[in-house]
Amino acid sequence: MIFEILRRVTTSLDFSYNRATPKEVVKLPDNEIFTVEMDVGNTDPNEIDWVPFALTHVEYPKGDFIGKILAISSLMPMAIIAGFITLILFRRDLHTITFFIGLLLNELLNMILKYTIRESRPMHRNVQYTEFGMPSSHSQLMWFFAIYSVYFTLFRLHQYPGKGLSALIQKIGIIVTVLVVAACVAYSRIYLMYHTWSQIMWGAFMGSLFATIWFGVTQLVFTPRFHDIVTWPISEFLLLRDTTLIPNILWFEYTNSRQESRARARKHLKSQ
């Protein structure tokens, strides 16, 4: 899906250029043809060929409230991608970067499978990322994210102080939430007739399988080397960090920022 988005963005930019400088075909007396760029300000908007921006274009039956909700939920992959980019830019954690790399590889796998199997979607639409639907990229992305998050919650996430009923409730809440969201997004693609049941199920299977493999590789291969990677000059330049051994990063950052704030406040009062 991500690679399809990049392709659609490029295409949409081309369309934007055509709208900004529409061209008029002019015939010369000797039947030669050339184009003349026209000023948009002098062009009737009704004569311009407008196209939808396919990046976030989702159709649902008119007047169908459930369809509208499911159409909105099908945009969840965009929110996940935006969240990853935000976390990487502001936290620079190696595990988050590795997670996102796995997401990209998962989408690359989906594109390869789609253009290898070349199975059509159940309903033809003029605006869609690709004409092929096996397996569903939405389903594969969401189930990769959900299953990887389940593994991360079970084996890596520790709620301060790490034990007790509150920690258990938090873990169960995270697991149920990601699984329900993944299921809703997958079902929305069936309800809105973008995919068949088999396309959704195979997408979920491939996403879950790749998430299992990638989490295992991350835990056994990448994580033991994170402490060495952060010492590389390029890692120091990019401010990359490894928080693997910190049980609860939120609590760690909260306590450290609070202590630093109090220390600076006391220093400021003494200087007055």
Secondary structure, 3 states (H helix, E strand, C coil): CHHHHHHHHHHHHHHHHHHHCCEEEEECCCCCEEEEECCHHHCCHHHCCCCCCHHHCCCCCCCCHHHHHHHHHCCHHHHHHHHHHHHHHHHCEHHHHHHHHHHHHHHHHHHHHHHHHCCECCCCCCCCCCCECCCCHHHHHHHHHHHHHHHHHHHCCCCCCCCCHHHHHHHHHHHHHHHHHHHHHHHHHHHCCCCCHHHHHHHHHHHHHHHHHHHHHHHHHHHHHHHHHCCCHHHHHCCCECCCCCCCHHHHHHHHHHHHHHHHHHHHHHHC
